Amino acid sequence: MVSIASTQTDVQGYLTKDLHAGERVRVLDALAMIESIYPGHTVPSGQDALAHALSMGQLLASLNADVETRLAGLLISMPLLDPAAAETIEERFGKETAELMAGIRQLIRFNSIAQHPRQEVLRGKNASQQAAAQVETLRKMLLAMASDMRVVLVRLASRVTTLRYFAEIKLESELSEKYARDTLDLYTPLANRLGIWQLKWELEDLSFRFLEPAAYKRIAKMLEEKRMEREGFVEAAIIRLRAELAAAGIKAEVSGRPKHIYSIWNKMRGKSLDFADLYDVRAFRVIVDDIKTCYAVLAMVHNTWTPLLKEFDDYISRPKPNGYQSLHTVVVGDDDRPLEVQIRTHDMHNFAEYGVAAHWRYKESGGSSSTAQKYDEKIAWLRQLLAWKSEVSDAVVEREDVRRDWAEKLKTTTLDDRIYVLTPQARVIELPSGATPIDFAYHLHSDVGHRCRGARVDGVMVPLNTVLKNGQTVDIITAKSGSATGPSRDWLSPGYAASPRTRSKVRAWFNAIEQQETLAGGRGLIEKTLQREGKTAVNLEELAHRLGFQRLDDLFLAVGKDEFSLRLVEQALHGDEAEKNPVVDEAAITRKSRASSVVQGAKSGVLVVGTDGLLTQLARCCKPAPPDEIVGFITRGKGVSIHRGNCKNFEAMSIKAPERVIQTTWGAPGDTVYPVDIFVLAGDRQGLLRDISEIFLREKINVIGVSTQSAKGQARMTFVVEIGATAQLQKALTVIREVSGVIDAKRQ
């Protein structure tokens, strides 16, 4: 914990620590500026503005922050306290400092309106899971907004300074609890992910102090009562082990492991342990060069003290799910009390501190997931940059080119593949980079997307193809209930929707409209047939079943698509009379003869699908594709309808009119694509449709229609895709079956 300087000279020394002469002049200039403006003012926490700025500046200096970061920490309150003076910051301290301050103010503004998800958006039995997901999204958003990662560093320093102030004045109020809860939800995980451990532990302990004051005081008292005894014992154990290691010729780093109050409380609560039963209140860590030496040190520790075998964990041979490796053992010390020892290599230690398997993943969520891998890798890179910065500052602080190189890399390291925007109710929405208000509307709900007629971004009307940015508030203007609704076909044009999910929903809407039109057309043809035959009193449901259809709408669709002959309807209406006196369909015979004449030159008079000059169409009821076994059926006015050999509709039609059946086969392979239906059954979860759509994208399969239904935790999804051959489809289905939550995936 950084102490606060008490004299002017001490303050200047703290703030300019490890800076060049020119940089020191800039910091002292900023110090003089705030000393003339800040006195008499306070920051939102109630702390004196000058004291807050000085404390934050010293804390940033202790972290070896560069000069722009220290300047931003000192000057960040200037726009609120003296806007006129703030206008001169870029001129006096440079454009980089001004841009850094603008990023910090944006982060403060966003956090002030989106600290927690509102309850009205978290209704239902999964409200707690939704709340946890919302907080996690907000954490990502805070990083994504910081195009310059030094913004986050200043924000963390400011929060540490505020909580120290509350602790100093012993503030116990709703304000201190609010800050503490906000810190645990947002800032401590952020510090953890960036590897700024000295801030993380202090933020946790200070927050715990305000949220659980009784528990904090109790643990602090127990630690203090035994502090001298505990520290003396650990130091004696370290000296003894160092001597044993030196005698054995083993090179190792041995150090105590300080335990913080919040960490102790978490372990007591999580494992239902009493303070006296905690093994790691007294603990130290041994770091060696290789794995072989780890086990040699373990044997030495067990020979020196009596081990508690049930408390031994070998995370080297059996790493944790996130990749964490170390040997953990508990031994009985000379005073018959437990002592925890961790043994690991330098590589394992660095991996645990800075790598993809960072502490935050297993401590916060219990494991990693494949969907978070890309995000984790970016966080790991940011951690490495921060660690590298510290090394550069210590070793080559005088090399200006290296310092500039680090600052430039840090500024350009961003999480730019996703954006995070707000609803008017301060709910955080995660969208792909390049998303528009249309993507935002469909993310909220399909109905909102269909009824979208306009959008306001930060209160200003914008075109629907406007690209959204991080932190913006988006308000969708929808058509009123009962008025004409539906998306525009323009939304399928480039630039209107960045999300495949959005485009799929727009296509599905138009497919549904087309189906309704086909349904209405088929109904009209059936009704005209009934009127012409004088059978208007016929029960249509029974008629559909007699013709081999499970539902009446299936009959209407087949007729509307010209896949089912009205002659079969007439025959069904007349029953036995029609069977005894069949009516010869001259037109059908003529078409059959014409088709036969067209293929006279083909082998065995076979109809070849896809050959130029033949009037053929693929039946929509079964959607055949190479190399399916196929047969043809002569329709009225639409040529030959091609069905799969096992199509139930074809079987029903061939029984009624066998004379219309014609032999068919596939032609030579070409660039033709064929639509097929795919059915997916899966456990419903967020992101399921996106994951499946990405598979189609990778396999270069075009999706032309999709419909989804969700009930009782299960999602039933039907996709219409275009393929060149079924082999391409089988490969995609195999991959889809491996998607998390998918129960079955098959072609219909």
N, C-alpha and C positions, 0 to 999 in steps of 0.2 A: 504494500500500500504506500502510495506516494505521500510524503508529508508536505504540508503547505508552508511555503517560505514566509518568514515573519518580517523580513526587512526588504527595503527596495533593492539592495544589492543582491540578496538571495533570490528574489523574484526574477531579476534580470538574468542571473546565472542559470536558474532552472529553465527559463524560457528559451535561452540561446544555447543550451547544451549541445555540443558537437556540431555547431554551425560555422560556416565560413564568415569572414569579416563582413562581406557584403550582405549576407543573409542576416547576420546579427543586427545590422543597421535597420533592415526592413522590419524585423520583429520589434526592435526598440521604438521605431516610428509608430507601429501599430499600438504598442503599449502606451505611448504618450497620447495617442488619439483617444483610446478608450478611457484613460484616466481623466480626460477633460470632458467626456460626454456621459459615461456610465454612472458616476456618483449620483445618488438620489433616485435611481431607477431600480426596478426589480424585474426578474424573469418570471414566467408563468408559475413556477413552483413556489414563488414567494421569496427566493433567495436574492440577495443583493447582486445586481447585474455585474458589477466589477469583480466581486469575489468569485462569482460563478465562472466568469471568463478566465480569471487568473488560475483558478484551480484546474479548469479544463485544459488550459494551455500547458501547465506543468505536467499534467498527466500525459498529454500527447508527446511532450518532450521526453518523458521517461520511456515511452514506447519507440523512441528514435524516429518519430515522424518527420517528414521533410518540412521545409520552411513554409510551403504553401498550406499544408495541413495545419500547422501551428497558427498561421495568420488567420485561416478560416475559423479556427476555434476561438480566437480572440475577438474577431470582428462579426461573428454570426448574428449577434443581437442588434447590430448597428441599424439595419433597415427598419426595425420596429421602433427603436429609440430616437433615431435622428435620420429620417429618410434623405434629407438634403446632403448630409455628410456621406451617406451610403452611396450616393451617386458618384462620389469621387474615388471610390475604392479601386475600380479598374485602372484609373489613371495613376493612383499613388502606389498600388501594390501589384498591378499586372492583371492581364486578362485571365490567366489560369486561376488566380485566387478568386476573382469575381465569379467565374464559372463554377468553381468548387462550392462557393457559398450558395449559388443558385440551386445546385443539386441538393444541398443540405436543406434549404428552405422548402423545396418540393417534397422531400422525404418527410419533413415535419408536418407539412400541410396534409399529406396523404394519411399519415398515421393518426392525425387528429380526428379524421372522419371515418377511419376504418380500423379502429383498435380491436373491435370484436364484432362478429356477425350478429345481426339482430335476431331476436327470438322468432319474429314472424316468418322468417325464412327457414326455420329449423324445426318445423312442426313434424309430428309423426313419430313412429316407434324408433327410428334411427337418428333422432335429434342429436344425441351425444356424438355419434360417429360423424354426422354432418358438421358439427361444431369443431371437432378435432381436425377434419379435413379442411375446413375453412381457415383455421389458424395456420395450418401447414401451408396452404396456398398463400396466405398473407406473408409468411416468412419468405417464401420464394420471391414474392412480389417485391419485398423490400430490397432484396439483392438485385432483382432485375431492373429496378428503377435506378440503381446506382451505377450509371455508366462509368463513373470514376469511383473505384472501390474505397478511396479515402473518405468519401462521404459517409460510409458506414462506420469507419473508424472514429470520425468526429462525433457521430450520433451516439456511439457506445460510450465515448468519453463523457459526453454531456449527461448521459443517464447515470453513470457512476458518480459524477459530481453532484447531481441532484439527490441521489439516495444517501450519499455521505452527509449532505446538508441536513436531510431529514433525521438521520441518526444523531448528528451533532446537537440538534435542538430538541431531540427526543419527541418528535412529532408522531402522535398516534391519532390519526384521523382518517376520514374517508378518502382524502386526497393522497395520503401516503400509501394506503392500501391499494388505491387505483394504480398508482405508479408501480408499486411492487408487483401486482398481478400482471400488468402490461409488460413488465420487465421479464418475468418468468415465462410468459407466453411467447414473447418475441425476441427480446434482446439477448438473453442468456443462450438460447440455441444458436443465435446468429454469431455471438462471440465464440461459441464452441466450434461451429463449422469453419470459422476463419482461423481457428487455432490460437486465438488471443486468450490464452488460459488465465493470465493474471487478472484480466477483466471479468472473465466468466465466473471464476470462483467468488470474486468480490460481489458481483451483481447477485449471485445466488444467495450468498449469506446475508446481504443487506435486505433483499426482498423477503427472505424467510423471517428476518427479524421483525418486519412489520405485519406479515400475514399470520405468523404463529408466534407471537411474542412470548407466551408462556413456555412453549417447547424450546424456543431459542435460548431463553434464559436458563432453563434447566440443563440443557446440554452444555452451554457455555460454562456454567458453574461446575459441572462434573469434569469438564476438560481442565479448567483452571485449578481445581483442587488437586489433580494428579499430574499437572503439567511438568513440574520439576522432576518428579519421580519418573514420569513416562519418558521425557527427553533424556534423562540421565541413563535410563535402561537402554533405550535405542542406541544412544551414542556408544555405550559400553559394548553392545552387541555388534555394532559396526566395527569398532576397533578390533574386537576379537576375531571377526570374520576376515577382516583385512589382513591380519597377521597370519591366519591359516592360509589364505590365498597366496600371500607373498611367499610363505614357506614352500608352497606347492608350485611356485613359479607361474601362477595364473594372473594375467593382467585383467583387471576389472575395475569398473566404477561402482562404488557402493555409496548410497545416499539414503537418508530418511525420506519417508513419504508423508508430507503433512496432510492431515485430514481436516476438511472444512465442515463447519457445523451442519450446513444443508445436506452434504453428502452423508454424514453420520445419521441424520434424521431419516433420510431416504432409505438407508439400509435397515435401520431399526424398524421402520414402518413396513418395508417390503418383505422382510424376512421374519417379522414378529419377534425381534430380539430385544433383550434388555441391554442397556449400555455396557454392563459388565460382561456380556456375552459376545461383544463385537471383537472379532479377531484382528481387524485391520486398523484399530485406533492406534496400535503400536505396530509399525510396519516400516520396511525399507525395501529398496529395489537394487538389484545387481545387474549391471549391463556388461556383457562380454563381447568377444569378437566373432565367435562362431557357435553353431548348434552343439557341437561336441562338447565345448567348454560349458554350455548351459547345464548339461546333465552331470558334468564333473563337479560343478559348483553345487548342484542339487544334492549329490551324494555327500559332499563336504558339509553342507548345512544339516543334513539328516544325521551325520556322524557327530556333529557338534552339539545339536539339541535333539530332543525326542520329538519325532514328527507325529502329527495327528493325520493318519492316513486317509480318513474319510473326508478331510478337507483339502486333499491334493487334487489339482487339476492340471492335466497336460494339454495345453492348448497349442503346443508345437506339433505333436503328432496328430492331434484332432482339433484343428483350428475352429474357431467360432464361425457361424454362418457368414459373417461379414469379412472373414479372413484374418481376424485378430489372432496373434500368436504370442504365447508367453508360458512360462511355468509358474504356477501359483501353489504355494505350500504354506501350511501353518505348523509351527513347532512350539513346544513348551519351553519357555525360557527358564533361566536359573531361578526365578522367583515363582515358578510353577504357574505362570500366566502365559496366555497365547501371544505369539508374535508372528505376523504375516510377512512372507518373503516372496517377491516377484523376481524371476530370472528371465532375461531375454537378451537377444543380440542387438547390436546397434541398428541393424536394418529393421528388425522387428519393432524396435522402439520408434524409429522414424516413421515406419508404416502406420503404427498405431496413432501417432501424433498428427501426421500430415497426409497419409495415404487415402485411397478410396475407402478402405475399411476403417474410417475414422471413428473415434469414440462416440460421436453424436448418434450414429446410426443404431448401434446396439443398445445404447443407454436410453435413447428416446423412444425407439419404436420396436426394439427387440429383434430386429433383423432387417435385411435389405430385400428389395424386390427388383425384378428385371425392369419394370417400368421406370424406376428411379435411377437406373444405372448411368444414363447420359448426364443427368443432373449432378449425380455424385462425382463424376469425373471432372466436371467443371469446378465444383467446390474444391476438389483435391488440388487442382491447378492453382486456384486462388490461394490456398493455404501455402503451397510451395513458394509462390511469389512473396508472400508475407515473410516466410522464414528466410528466403533469400535476401530480402531487403534488410533484415536485421543483420545478417552476416556481412552484407556489403557495407552497411553503416559502420560496423565495428572495425572491419579490416581495411577498407579503402575509402574512408570518409572524405579524403582529400581529392579523390578522383571525380571531378564534376561530370565527366562523360558517362561514367558508370551510374551515377545517381540519376542523371537525366534519362538514361536508358531504362532503369527500373521504373521511374515514374511514368514513362510513356507506356510501358507494357502493362502496368497496373491500371492505367486509365482505359486501355483498349480491351481489357479483359472483362467481358460482360456475359450475361445469360440472355442472349438475344434470340433464342428460338421460340420463346413464348412471350406473350404480353399479359398484363393483369390490369383489368379495368373494373369500374364500379357501377353498380346499379344505383338509382336514386336513393335506395334504402341502405347504401353502404355495404352491399354484399359484393365480395370479390369474385370476379369471373375470370377464369384462365382461358385464353384463346391462342391459336397459332399466330406467329408473327405475320403481319400483313392482313389480319382480319379486318372486316368492315362491320358497320352496324347491322347488316343482314346476318352475318355470322353470329353476332351478339344476340340478335332476336331469336334465331333458331336454337341457340344454346339455352336460352331461358325456357322455351317451350315451342313445339311445332306450331301450335295455334297462334302464338305471338308472331312467329316468323311469317305464317301465311297471311296474317292481317296487318303486317308491317306496311306503313304508308310513308313514313318519314322518321327522322332521328334528330335529337339534339345532343351535341357533345359539349360538355361544360356549359350548358345553357344556350348554345348557339346552333341554329338549324344548319345541317350539313347534308350534302348529297349522300345517297345510300352506298356509293362506292368509295367513300372516304376511308382511308387507311387509319385505323385507330392506333393510339400510342399509350404507353404505360401510364397509369394513374388517372386517366380521363374518366369522367362520369358520363354514362351514356343513358339516354332516356328515349325509349322507342314510342313513336306515335302510331297507334293502331286504328284500323277502321272499326266503326261501332258495330256492335252485334246486330245482325240482321241485314246489314248492308253487304254489297258485293265484296267478297274477299278472295284472296288467292294471290300467289306470287306472280311476278312478271317473267316471261321467257327470257328477258334481258338478263335476269339474274344468273343464268347459266353461261353468260358470256364472260370472257376473261376480265378480271378486275372487280367483279361484284362479290365474289365469295372465295375466301382463301381455304375454307375447310371442306374436305371431301364430304363430311357429314352434312353440311349445309346443302351442297349440290345434290346429294342423294335425296334429301327431303324435298327439294324443289322438283326433281325429276319424278319422285313418287307421287307428288300432288298432281302433276300433269298426266301421269300414267293412270291415276285413279279417275281423273276427268275423262280420259279417253275410254276407260273401261265402262264408265257410266253411260257415255254416248253409245258405245257398242251394245250395252245392255238394253238401252231404250230402243235402239234400232231393231235388235232381235225381238223384243217384245212386240213392236209394231208389226213386224212381218208375221209373227205367230197370230196376232189378233186379226190381221187381214185374212190369213188363211182360214181361221175359224169362221169369220163372217162369210167368206166365199163358199165354204162347205156347209154353212148353216148349222154350225156346232158351237155356238157362243155359250151354251150352258155347260160345256164340258169342264170338269174339275181339272185345272191346269197342273196341280201337283201330281195327281194320278197319271196324267198324260206324260209328264216328265219322267216319272218312275217307269212307266211302260216303255219309254224310249231309251231307258238305261242311264238316266241322270239322277244323281242323288238329290239335287236341289233344282228348283224351277229356274233360278238365275243361271245355273250351268247350261240349261237348255237355251235360254235367251242369248247367252254369250256365244255358244257354239253356232247358233243360227246367225247372229249378228256378224260373226267373223267368217261366215260362209263355209264353216267347217262341218255343218250338218244340213242335210238336204231337207227342204220343205216337203218333198215327195214322201219322205218317211213319216212326216207328221200327218200328211193326208191319209196314208195307209193305216196309221195307228188310229185315226179318227173313224175310219170306216170298218176297222176290225176285220172279221172273217170275210165280209163282202169284198173288201179290197184284196184279200188273199185269193178268193175264187175268181175275181175278175181284175187281174192286175192291169193297171193303166201303163201303157208303154210311153216312156218319156223319150219322145223323138229327139228332143234337143240333146239329152244326155248321150243317146246312141250316136248322134251326129258328132258330138264332141269326142266321144271315145274313138270313133272311126278316124276323126281328124288327127287325134293324138297318135293313133297307131300308124297313120300314114307318115306322120312327122318322123317317127323313129324307125321307119322301115329299114334304114340302112344300119341301125345298131344291131349288135349281136343278139340273136334270139328275140328280137323285137322288144328289148328291155328299155324302159325309160331311164335316162341318165339325169339325175338331179344336178342342176347347175349348168347344163349344156345350153348354149345360146339357141334361141328359137322356140324353146318349149315353154308353155304356160304352166309353171309350177309354183307352189308355195308351201312353206313348211307349216304344218299344223301347230297352232298355238296351244292346243290342249296337252301335247306331249313334248313339243320342242325337240325334234330329233337333231343329232349332230354326228358327224363321222366319228367312229366307224359303226354306229348303231345299225342294227338290221332294220330296214325300212320297207314300207309298202305304200302304194298310191291309191287314192280314191278320187274318182271323177266328181267334182262338185258342179253346182249350177252357176255358170258364168265366171268362175274363178279358176278354171283349168283343173289341174291335178293337185290335190292336197296330199302332202307327204307326211305319213305317220310313222312312229316307231312300231315295230312288229308286235309289241305287247301292249299297245295303247287300247284302253277299254272302250273309248269312243269309236275307234276304228272297228273293234270287234263287233260292237252293236250295229254299226252301219253296214258292215260286210254281211251280217246275217240278214238284214232287211233288204239289201240291194247288192248281192254278190256280183251282178253283172258290171258294177262300176269299179270293181277292184282291178288294179293294173300292177304288173310287176315293175319294181324299181330297184335301182342300185345307185351308189354314189359314183360321181365322175372323178376325173383326175384331180388330185389335191391342188388347190389354188390359194388365193388370198381371201376367199370367202369366209365370213364369220357367221356363227349360228347362235341364236339366243337360247339359253337353257335356264331352268329354275334350280336354285339351290336352297335347301332348307337347313337352318342351324338352330339347334336347341341348346340353351346355355343358362347358367345361373346369371341373373340380372346383376349388372354392376356398371359403375361409371366407366366410360372409355371402351366398352365392349365393341360397339359399332366401329369406333375409330380403329381398334386393333385389327378387326377383320378386314376393314376397308384397306388398311395398309398392306395386308397380304395380297389382295387383288391387285394393288398398285405394283407391288414388287414382282408379281407373276405376269404383269402386263395384260391383265384381264380387265376389260372395260365393263363397268357396272352401269346398266341402263335403267334399273328399277330396284327399289327396296321397300319393304314394308316390315314393320316390327310391332309386336304385341308383347306386353309384359303383365304377368299375373302370378301372384303367390310366389314372388321371388324368381320366376323363370321367364326368360325372354325367348320368344319364338320369332325367328327372323327369316324372311324369304327374300332372296336376291335374284334378280334377272341379270345374267351376265352374257357377254358375247365371247365365244371361243372358236378356235379353228378346228379343234379335235378334242375328243373326250380325254385323251391322255393329258392334255394341258389342265383340264379340270380336275382330274384325279390327283395331280400333284398339289394343286391349291387346296383341295379338300383335306389331304393328309396334313398339311401345315396348319389349317384352320382347327383341326381336331386337337392340336397341341396348344392352342391358345388357352390361357388360364380361364377356367370356368365353363369351357365348351363341353357339352355332354355328347352331342352327336352332330355330324355335318354330312349331308348326303344330297345327291341329285334327286329331284322329284320326277 
